[in-house]
Amino acid sequence: MKLLLIDDERDFIETMEKRFKFRKIDVTAAGSGAQALEILGREEFDVAILDVRMPGMDGLDTLKEIKKRHPLMEVIMLTGHGSVESGARGMSLGAYDYVLKPVDFSVLLDKVEMAYERKLLNVAKNA
Amino acid sequence: MSGNSSTSRKTPDPVPASGTSPPLGDKRAVPGLALYTVLVPVLAGAAVLTAAACAPAMGVFLAVLTLALTAWSARRLAGLAGRAEGERCLLTAKLMQSQKLAAVGELSSGIAHEINNPLAIISQEAELCGALVEAKGAMDPELADCLAEIARQVARGRDITRRLLDFSRKMEPVTQLESLDRAVEDMVVLVEKEARLRNVNVIRRYDPDAPRLLIDVPLLRQAVINLLTNALDALEEKDQAGGEEAHGTIVVSTWRSGPGEAAITVADDGPGVARENLARVFHPFFTTKPPGKGTGLGLSITHNIVERMGGRMEVVSEPGQGAAFTIHLPLKGETP
């Protein structure tokens, strides 16, 4: 499984990277929505973890672009502030889940795996 | 523990919003029919023949007996016919509701397609207009403001057309085995935080033996967050009407709604749905919210999602006492 982490908080990215690598998951980090789209243009990923609040292109705009260009990649949204409107929008834009920070790592890992399973099911269906 | 919220709100006429046929008892009437069409006439005939051959007192007794028997039989038959008619009416109403929703959905997606093109042209022309004015060095803040407003309103229009197209898109659900409360919980957590700020209490009543179902997890989450948003909005309405002591409660429960079904109910104690609106709540663009507050697509999208997953939706509401929206899902993926 190839995982893309998109968050502007360096500390968060670093810890997450370490923990996913420890679980032998191939993880790449992007510091912004624009950078994520650039990486996605070169490489294919299965699941992305995307922070909602980022300077510049925010999480929802990034999600919209991702779903337009890579509809089969699953995206789990992370948010620090639970906004219902943003959650409803994110889910309607095709997010896999909308999770409130701080999230327990094992719970997140579980969600990533479920999202990956869905991606595989979707790929098989579209093959 | 489960299902209290929905049963406590039972009103005489829950409005079914799906075309899936419920298990109706019309077949049960058939075996009884032989009793009324064969046995009762034979008995009556036998009584008449016997009366002709015996004493007048016995004849009177047999006549009274025959009268009672035929009256009872006629009454039962009339009851059966009435029940069958009632069931037929219910089925017809369900079918009509389902067809109406499908037709409205088709119509709105057609309109969305048509409106997308002019929207694209408006936004391109506005952009070009800005560039032209800028090139002439004549851009002033007020004009820039006007152009930005045009772009904002176009984006708003696009958002509506996108949701409409989503609404009618017939994408096949991708199903995974997941327990209902796990699929629902993240949306509840998300809403809970904002609800607390609005003085709204969110209560969970999850079925501890919740089955694992084959469901399209993100689609179901979308349906649930739409119901939660709707409940929050309803409570806000009550807040505005009720002044300071108002504070609301949202109860989210998962329960077994039938032998082959599991359900999620989102109930609020807001103003409820007016009786005359109950049948229309799932129609696209139907809204009681003030202009600009809602497009009236949330519930129709939710209804559409649930139907695509093979489920059905139901709303129960007593005006002034809140509303309970229930998603029923088939247990086809249950693990032993």
Chai-1 contact restraints between the chains, C-beta under 6 A:
chainA,res_idxA,chainB,res_idxB,connection_type,confidence,min_distance_angstrom,max_distance_angstrom,comment,restraint_id
A,G82,B,L190,contact,1.0,0.0,6.0,A-B,restraint_1
A,G82,B,K193,contact,1.0,0.0,6.0,A-B,restraint_2
A,G82,B,E194,contact,1.0,0.0,6.0,A-B,restraint_3
A,V84,B,V191,contact,1.0,0.0,6.0,A-B,restraint_4
A,V84,B,E194,contact,1.0,0.0,6.0,A-B,restraint_5
A,V84,B,T229,contact,1.0,0.0,6.0,A-B,restraint_6
A,G87,B,L190,contact,1.0,0.0,6.0,A-B,restraint_7
A,G87,B,I225,contact,1.0,0.0,6.0,A-B,restraint_8
A,A88,B,I225,contact,1.0,0.0,6.0,A-B,restraint_9
A,A88,B,T229,contact,1.0,0.0,6.0,A-B,restraint_10
A,M91,B,R221,contact,1.0,0.0,6.0,A-B,restraint_11
A,M91,B,Q222,contact,1.0,0.0,6.0,A-B,restraint_12
A,M91,B,I225,contact,1.0,0.0,6.0,A-B,restraint_13
A,S92,B,Q222,contact,1.0,0.0,6.0,A-B,restraint_14
A,Y96,B,P218,contact,1.0,0.0,6.0,A-B,restraint_15
A,D97,B,D186,contact,1.0,0.0,6.0,A-B,restraint_16
A,Y98,B,L190,contact,1.0,0.0,6.0,A-B,restraint_17
A,V99,B,D186,contact,1.0,0.0,6.0,A-B,restraint_18
A,L100,B,V189,contact,1.0,0.0,6.0,A-B,restraint_19
A,L100,B,L190,contact,1.0,0.0,6.0,A-B,restraint_20
A,R118,B,V174,contact,1.0,0.0,6.0,A-B,restraint_21
A,R118,B,Q176,contact,1.0,0.0,6.0,A-B,restraint_22
A,L121,B,V174,contact,1.0,0.0,6.0,A-B,restraint_23
A,N122,B,V174,contact,1.0,0.0,6.0,A-B,restraint_24
